[in-house]
Amino acid sequence: MYSESERPWFTWAFVSTLLVCVVIYALWGWKVVEQGWGQAGGTPFIMTLIPTVVVLVFLIWSSWTYFIHTDGFGLQFGFNGWNKRFDYSDIIEAKRVDIRWTHWGGFGWRWRLGRIAYIVRNGRGVQIATNHSNRSYTFNCRDCDALLTALGRAGVPITSPAAVPQAG
């Protein structure tokens, strides 16, 4: 069994953005109260306030916790609102990989043709190949050896990363 969880750094960026929006909307709302609905733009105030708050609250909630768990039956990883679970029998192989966010185009949930990644930082991670839609999943992991050992004990084939030729 393996378990880890953490709060991604970009969650705090969403919280900060929400706080800035609260201040801006509070000032605008005060202006609407003082000057009247039509003069201060009451309709745009409401029409932009609601979607902004809904989207930011959803982003904060969905990214609040990044986790990886094995429970004896399968592997689950991802964010609160966006995660994936596989039975061990659905995993074709697992291997350690080096993750660079620049390779994936950013942090968070990333999609490439046939591949999905859950990226919270640069560094070590695990890639699993699945028989589910012929996709591979890559995700950060603080203790790759412990996770790969747990997966190996559950019968998942563990492969070595491909050798990278050294320059020079």
N, C-alpha and C positions, 0 to 999 in steps of 0.2 A: 504494500500500500504506500502511496506517495501523495502528498498534499502540500500545496503552497498557494499563497495568495498575497496580493500587494495592491496598493493604490497607484495607478499609473500617474506620472507627472502631468500628463495633458488633461487629466480631470480637473486639476487646479486651474488650468487655463480656462476651462468652461465655467468654473465657479467665479473666477475673476471677471470674466465677460458678463456673467449674469449680474454681479454686483455693480459693475459700471452701468449696465442697462437699467438697473433699479434706480440708480442715482439720476440718470438722464430722464427716465420716465417720471420720476418723482418731481423733478423740476418742470417738466412739460405739463404734468398733471396739475401742479400748483398754478401754472400759467392759465390752464383751461378753467380752473375754478375762479381765478381772479378776473379774467377778461371775458369769460363767457364761452359757451360751447362753439359758436360759429367763428368768433374772432381768433381764437388760439388754435383752431384746428382740432376740435374734439373728435370728429369722425376718424381722421387718420391716426389720432392717438390710440383709439380703441382698436382699429383695424391692424395696427402694427404691434401693439402691446401684447395681445393674446398670442399670435403665432410666435413672437420672439420668446416669450416666457415658456410656452409649451415646448418649443424646439430645444431651448437651453436646458430646461429641467429634464427632458428626455435624454439629452446627451450626457448630462451629469449622472443621472440614474444608471444609464446603460453602461457607462465606463467606470463607475465608482470602484469596482473590484475586478481585478484580473486574477484568474485562478487556474490551477491545474489539479485535478484529483483522479486518482485511481481508486476503485472501490472493491476490487476482487472480481468484478464482472466486466468492467470496461474503463475507458479513459474519457474524461470530460475536461475541456479547457475553453478559455475565452473570457468574455466580459459578462457582467451581470445580465445585460439585455441582449447579448449576442454571443452565444456559445455553441459548442458542438460536443456531442457525445457519440462514442463508438464502442461497441462491444469488442472484446479482444479478437474475436473471430473475423471482424470486419477490417482489421489492420493487417496489411500484407507484409509490411516491414517498417522498422523505425531506425533512425540514425541521428547522430549528432551533427549539427551544422553550425556554421558561423553566420549570424544574421547581421545585415547592414540595412538600416532603414532606407538609405539612398537607393539600394537595389530594388526595394519594394515601392518606393515613391511616397514614403511617409510613415506615420505611426498609426496604430489602431488596426482596424480590420482592413485587409488589403486583398484585392483579387487580381489574379493574372489567369490567362487561359489555362485551365486544368490545375491551377494551384490557388490556395487561399492561405493567407498568413494573418496571425495575430501578433502584432509588433508593439512592444512597449519600450524597447531600448536596443541599442547595438549589443552584440556579444553572442554568447552561446545560446543555442536553442536546439530543438528537436524537430525533425521532419518525419511525418508518417505518411506512408502510401496506403491508400484504402481501396477496397473494392466497391466503394460507394461512389458512383459516377466517375470512376477512374480519376479521382482527384488526390492530390497530395496536400497536406496541411503542415505549415511551418509555424512554430510558436516559440517564444522565449521561455527559458527555463533556468532557474538559478542553480539547480543541482542536476545537470543532465545525466550524470553517471547514476545517481540514485533512481531517477525516473526510468532510464533505460534498463537498469537492473530489475526494477519492479515489472516492467513490460516483458522482459526476457523470462522472468519467473512465471509469468502468465501465459507463456507460449508464443509470444510475438517474436518473429525473427529480427534480430538486431544486426544491422550491417555497418560496415566501416564507411566513413565518408570517402568519396573518391580522392585519390591522391592528386595533389596539385603540383604540377612541375615547378621546380624552383628556377628562378631566373638566374642567369650568370654562369 
